[in-house]
Amino acid sequence: MEGNIIIASSPVDTGINSWGLNSGTKLLTYKTCASPRHGLTAVGSRFIASSQVRASQSASSAPIYFWSWDKPQLGVKSFPAEPIGPLIANSEGTYLIGGGASGSIYLWEVASGKLLKKWHAHYRSVTCFALSDDESLLISGSDDGGVRVWNLVSIFDASKFQSSSSYLYSFTEHALRVTDVVSGRGLSNSIIISSSEDRTCKIFSLSEGKILRSIALDSIADALAIDPGEHRFYAGCRDGKIYIKALNVEKNPTIGILFDHSVAVTSIACQNGTTLVSGSEDGIIRIWDIMTQHVVRMLKHAKAPINNVLVVKPTRQATNLSHQPPLSKYVDSSEGDFGSNLVILPQPCWKPNYLRSGVMSHQLKELQENNSSASAEMEVERLRIENKKLVEMAEKWKKLCQDQQSFFVNELLDNTKT
């Protein structure tokens, strides 16, 4: 299978189609899928998951399906307690999080299928999710216009978590339904952007817990993406246009507009700083060259509207779903509301040396010596990912210093010769 692939779904049963991002080659069609908006996700690089549209408005539930990357047939069916809209998984595929029609959020452990935690998060249905760059924070948007930020480690700490009142931040600046949320890169200095049916995008600071600015749009945006450099973001709107907005400009933030869609843009993905992928209600996926703002390739999904487009990188070795248990419907009552034995976590430390590799390794060891509790597993996962990113960053700085040293040595030798 190719490195990066595009997967797309529809609210009617046309399956999930996949293509190579660079080649445009049609790959597999995963059968039997009618997903709601934000209901399609890659569970790490292991397999695909999608919630399903309710058969009717009166239906009390709707399934969640899993597909292996190398098989078009449906792999695993799960039947949650209520209809699930948005789904999101962490990058390692350890946890799967779903947003319910009631406003509740469900968090499952993928390996066991166990429902670890359910909590009432919003007054109305959950519409969208995002994870912070280090995956320690969950951002949720709702039909009630609210955007809330949840500390995933604190959720498993019985001494702190008290259902819907235990959010880290609650933003109420939107007047209508929240349609999408995205998170920027970085840790304490990162931002989140939300879009709403009130025709605005809001930019919030995760470090300060406040709104930074509000950007008015000419049309309702249903899809957002942030440029990796975080100088701009993209808003796919119902008027068929993709608006390119500057992140740090107060007045006249519009940088450009992508015009090629003739109907509503429903989903966009920005994999790198050069390519943008967008899907629309006409069933067409467009791949854009960001520098020229031109379409370089068009892909036909089906004779049905697209509502989800993702750019993902599957694992080379496909996950065997024959041993994958379905997702539990309820939290195990024998383990209480949290679905596992709890530990009381220490207060978080935000000093700079907290991020040092040696400190992280020590914390990992301490957590692993505690029993296999859900909170410890979550913290171990977060620290492992953070440690990996810091090592990669250190290697980049090392190479940069070596390159600079070579440059100055060569300059010195050239000057000596002359």
Secondary structure, DSSP 4 states (H G I P E B T S, - for coil): --SSEEEEE-SSS--EEEEETTT--EEEEE-S--PPTT-EEEETTTEEEEE---SSTT-S---EEEEETT--S--EEE--SS-EEEEEE-TTS-EEEEEETTSEEEEEETTT--EEEEEE--SS-EEEEEE-TTS-EEEEEETTS-EEEEETTGGG-TTT--GGGG-SEEE---SS-EEEEEE-SSSTT-EEEEEETTSEEEEEETTTTEEEEEEE-SS-EEEEEE-TTSSEEEEEETTS-EEEEESS-SS--EEEEE---SS-EEEEEE-SSSEEEEEETTSEEEEEETTTTEEEEEEE--SS---EEEEE---SS---GGGPPPPPSS--GGGTTTTS----PPPP--SGGGGSHHHHHHHHHHHHHS-S-HHHHHHHHHHHHHHHHHHHHHHHHHHHHHHHHHHHHHHHHHHHH-
